[in-house]
Amino acid sequence: MNAEKFKLGQVAKFDVLIENQWNDAINDVYGEMKIMDEGNQLILSMKSLPVNVPGRSQNVISFYWDTGNVKEGRYITYI
């Protein structure tokens, strides 16, 4: 996963590279991401938009987190 640099109050973008190792295309692939605080409390759960991944190729799914009301601290992401 790759996250661009951002400041609190902005929208954070997370990109996840996915790979299809099958010969056939896989359509409507999406990801789910959970963001937890340091106390392991769920802050946010979201799904990416679906993408198609042709056979033997890669694609990127993206997640967007609006940090407008987020306090400074450490957060854990699960995909």
N, CA, C and O of each residue as an XYZ file, in Angstrom:
316
protein
N       0.849     -1.165      0.000
C       0.000      0.000      0.000
C       0.896      1.229      0.000
O       1.953      1.256      0.631
N       0.451      2.230     -0.715
C       1.176      3.483     -0.793
C       0.211      4.605     -0.435
O      -0.894      4.679     -0.973
N       0.634      5.476      0.476
C      -0.186      6.630      0.848
C       0.599      7.890      0.547
O       1.751      8.037      0.953
N      -0.037      8.785     -0.164
C       0.622     10.051     -0.466
C       0.777     10.854      0.812
O       0.071     10.612      1.791
N       1.693     11.803      0.809
C       1.852     12.679      1.969
C       0.633     13.590      2.052
O       0.156     14.111      1.044
N       0.149     13.766      3.254
C      -1.007     14.630      3.457
C      -0.921     15.256      4.839
O      -0.152     14.805      5.688
N      -1.704     16.282      5.057
C      -1.805     16.936      6.354
C      -3.210     16.720      6.881
O      -4.166     16.629      6.111
N      -3.329     16.638      8.190
C      -4.660     16.530      8.770
C      -5.526     17.670      8.266
O      -5.078     18.811      8.150
N      -6.760     17.344      7.973
C      -7.675     18.323      7.398
C      -7.826     18.155      5.903
O      -8.747     18.706      5.299
N      -6.924     17.393      5.305
C      -6.983     17.122      3.868
C      -7.546     15.716      3.637
O      -7.828     14.980      4.583
N      -7.702     15.365      2.369
C      -8.113     14.013      2.003
C      -6.857     13.191      1.739
O      -6.019     13.557      0.914
N      -6.742     12.084      2.447
C      -5.609     11.181      2.270
C      -5.983     10.116      1.250
O      -7.064      9.532      1.321
N      -5.094      9.867      0.310
C      -5.332      8.846     -0.713
C      -4.386      7.673     -0.461
O      -3.179      7.857     -0.301
N      -4.950      6.470     -0.430
C      -4.186      5.239     -0.261
C      -4.345      4.406     -1.526
O      -5.469      4.109     -1.933
N      -3.251      4.031     -2.143
C      -3.272      3.196     -3.342
C      -2.751      1.803     -3.001
O      -1.725      1.651     -2.338
N      -3.481      0.790     -3.470
C      -3.095     -0.604     -3.242
C      -2.945     -1.275     -4.607
O      -3.878     -1.300     -5.409
N      -1.766     -1.809     -4.851
C      -1.501     -2.521     -6.100
C      -2.019     -3.946     -5.965
O      -1.664     -4.658     -5.026
N      -2.866     -4.358     -6.915
C      -3.377     -5.724     -6.917
C      -2.906     -6.420     -8.186
O      -2.693     -5.781     -9.216
N      -2.748     -7.723     -8.101
C      -2.236     -8.489     -9.238
C      -3.125     -9.702     -9.488
O      -3.491    -10.429     -8.563
N      -3.459     -9.900    -10.744
C      -4.216    -11.067    -11.177
C      -3.228    -12.063    -11.776
O      -2.628    -11.786    -12.815
N      -3.051    -13.210    -11.140
C      -2.128    -14.223    -11.636
C      -2.826    -15.273    -12.489
O      -2.197    -16.228    -12.945
N      -4.113    -15.098    -12.703
C      -4.873    -15.991    -13.570
C      -4.768    -15.528    -15.011
O      -4.411    -14.380    -15.273
N      -5.075    -16.409    -15.938
C      -5.069    -16.046    -17.356
C      -6.302    -15.236    -17.736
O      -6.244    -14.412    -18.649
N      -7.410    -15.462    -17.047
C      -8.666    -14.771    -17.353
C      -8.789    -13.494    -16.534
O      -8.209    -13.373    -15.455
N      -9.549    -12.549    -17.060
C      -9.801    -11.296    -16.355
C     -10.640    -11.554    -15.109
O     -11.444    -12.485    -15.060
N     -10.436    -10.721    -14.121
C     -11.283    -10.708    -12.924
C     -11.921     -9.329    -12.887
O     -11.224     -8.318    -12.817
N     -13.245     -9.290    -12.934
C     -13.966     -8.022    -13.015
C     -14.585     -7.640    -11.677
O     -14.871     -8.485    -10.829
N     -14.777     -6.350    -11.525
C     -15.435     -5.781    -10.334
C     -14.724     -6.141     -9.037
O     -15.362     -6.510     -8.051
N     -13.408     -6.031     -9.044
C     -12.608     -6.275     -7.848
C     -12.623     -4.996     -7.001
O     -12.417     -3.895     -7.512
N     -12.868     -5.164     -5.713
C     -12.817     -4.008     -4.818
C     -12.097     -4.413     -3.537
O     -11.929     -5.598     -3.250
N     -11.687     -3.434     -2.793
C     -11.035     -3.684     -1.522
C     -11.822     -3.057     -0.393
O     -12.640     -2.162     -0.604
N     -11.564     -3.539      0.803
C     -12.152     -2.966      2.005
C     -11.016     -2.547      2.926
O     -10.053     -3.292      3.111
N     -11.127     -1.374      3.492
C     -10.096     -0.869      4.393
C     -10.744     -0.430      5.700
O     -11.793      0.216      5.705
N     -10.103     -0.791      6.806
C     -10.547     -0.359      8.125
C      -9.433      0.475      8.740
O      -8.254      0.142      8.615
N      -9.809      1.547      9.398
C      -8.858      2.401     10.100
C      -9.207      2.340     11.582
O     -10.337      2.606     11.991
N      -8.187      1.976     12.381
C      -8.354      1.813     13.822
C      -7.484      2.832     14.552
O      -6.440      3.244     14.047
N      -7.926      3.235     15.751
C      -7.084      4.113     16.561
C      -6.132      3.260     17.402
O      -6.132      2.034     17.294
N      -5.329      3.910     18.235
C      -4.337      3.180     19.036
C      -4.981      2.222     20.028
O      -4.349      1.253     20.450
N      -6.224      2.477     20.405
C      -6.943      1.587     21.311
C      -7.663      0.471     20.579
O      -8.476     -0.240     21.168
N      -7.368      0.317     19.297
C      -7.969     -0.697     18.425
C      -9.476     -0.493     18.248
O     -10.215     -1.450     18.016
N      -9.919      0.749     18.359
C     -11.316      1.096     18.118
C     -11.475      1.479     16.652
O     -10.644      2.201     16.101
N     -12.531      1.001     16.031
C     -12.783      1.284     14.622
C     -13.119      2.763     14.434
O     -14.048      3.282     15.053
N     -12.356      3.430     13.575
C     -12.594      4.834     13.242
C     -13.399      4.933     11.963
O     -14.327      5.735     11.861
N     -13.036      4.107     10.979
C     -13.668      4.189      9.670
C     -13.538      2.855      8.950
O     -12.507      2.189      9.044
N     -14.583      2.469      8.234
C     -14.570      1.298      7.374
C     -15.057      1.751      6.004
O     -16.077      2.433      5.907
N     -14.343      1.381      4.948
C     -14.730      1.841      3.612
C     -14.393      0.807      2.558
O     -13.557     -0.072      2.769
N     -15.063      0.928      1.410
C     -14.787      0.092      0.251
C     -14.270      0.976     -0.873
O     -14.644      2.143     -0.988
N     -13.403      0.399     -1.699
C     -12.921      1.115     -2.881
C     -13.959      0.980     -3.990
O     -14.879      0.167     -3.899
N     -13.804      1.765     -5.008
C     -14.600      1.564     -6.207
C     -14.091      0.300     -6.899
O     -12.903     -0.007     -6.806
N     -14.960     -0.440     -7.591
C     -14.510     -1.659     -8.262
C     -13.673     -1.351     -9.504
O     -13.883     -0.348    -10.186
N     -12.720     -2.241     -9.774
C     -11.887     -2.150    -10.973
C     -11.866     -3.523    -11.636
O     -12.172     -4.535    -11.006
N     -11.502     -3.544    -12.904
C     -11.296     -4.787    -13.639
C      -9.800     -5.036    -13.752
O      -9.017     -4.104    -13.933
N      -9.413     -6.293    -13.644
C      -8.002     -6.651    -13.751
C      -7.871     -7.708    -14.847
O      -8.266     -8.856    -14.644
N      -7.326     -7.338    -15.998
C      -7.133     -8.323    -17.068
C      -6.233     -9.461    -16.600
O      -5.507     -9.327    -15.615
N      -6.288    -10.581    -17.317
C      -5.448    -11.720    -16.980
C      -3.972    -11.366    -16.981
O      -3.494    -10.622    -17.836
N      -3.256    -11.919    -15.997
C      -1.802    -11.730    -15.894
C      -1.386    -10.253    -15.892
O      -0.419     -9.878    -16.555
N      -2.108     -9.432    -15.157
C      -1.755     -8.012    -15.104
C      -2.050     -7.451    -13.711
O      -2.487     -8.165    -12.809
N      -1.799     -6.162    -13.571
C      -1.984     -5.473    -12.298
C      -2.914     -4.285    -12.487
O      -3.126     -3.798    -13.597
N      -3.459     -3.839    -11.364
C      -4.261     -2.619    -11.348
C      -4.153     -2.035     -9.945
O      -3.590     -2.663     -9.048
N      -4.678     -0.863     -9.760
C      -4.618     -0.183     -8.470
C      -6.037      0.096     -7.991
O      -6.886      0.564     -8.750
N      -6.276     -0.202     -6.711
C      -7.510      0.245     -6.092
C      -7.142      1.363     -5.116
O      -6.100      1.307     -4.463
N      -7.996      2.366     -5.023
C      -7.690      3.535     -4.209
C      -8.758      3.745     -3.140
O      -9.942      3.481     -3.346
N      -8.297      4.226     -2.003
C      -9.164      4.598     -0.887
C      -8.910      6.062     -0.565
O      -7.787      6.547     -0.704
N      -9.951      6.762     -0.136
C      -9.840      8.182      0.193
C     -10.389      8.403      1.598
O     -11.514      8.009      1.904
N      -9.576      9.041      2.455
C      -9.954      9.295      3.846
C      -9.965     10.797      4.077
O      -8.922     11.448      4.018
N     -11.141     11.343      4.338
C     -11.274     12.764      4.658
C     -10.883     12.944      6.117
O     -11.608     12.510      7.012
N      -9.744     13.582      6.362
C      -9.214     13.725      7.722
C      -9.609     15.055      8.357
O      -8.956     15.519      9.292
N     -10.671     15.663      7.851
C     -11.109     16.966      8.356
C     -11.386     17.011      9.844
O     -11.103     18.021     10.488
N     -11.931     15.946     10.408
C     -12.269     15.921     11.839
C     -11.421     14.925     12.615
O     -11.825     14.466     13.684
N     -10.258     14.590     12.092
C      -9.386     13.598     12.717
C      -8.368     14.289     13.605
O      -7.755     15.281     13.211
N      -8.192     13.754     14.812
C      -7.191     14.294     15.735
C      -5.824     13.695     15.426
O      -5.721     12.573     14.930
N      -4.787     14.452     15.724
C      -3.431     13.956     15.517
C      -3.200     12.729     16.388
O      -3.608     12.698     17.549
N      -2.546     11.723     15.826
C      -2.270     10.494     16.569
C      -1.809      9.402     15.626
O      -1.520      9.646     14.454
N      -1.747      8.197     16.160
C      -1.355      7.033     15.371
C      -2.609      6.235     15.016
O      -3.504      6.041     15.839
N      -2.640      5.785     13.773
C      -3.772      5.016     13.280
C      -3.259      3.791     12.531
O      -2.199      3.832     11.907
N      -4.004      2.723     12.599
C      -3.637      1.463     11.966
C      -4.629      1.188     10.851
O      -5.837      1.333     11.041
N      -4.122      0.788      9.680
C      -5.023      0.450      8.575
C      -4.936     -1.045      8.294
O      -3.864     -1.648      8.342
N      -6.091     -1.619      8.003
C      -6.200     -3.032      7.610
C      -6.880     -3.082      6.260
O      -7.891     -2.416      6.040
N      -6.332     -3.862      5.365
C      -6.944     -4.029      4.050
C      -7.237     -5.494      3.838
O      -7.758     -5.874      2.790
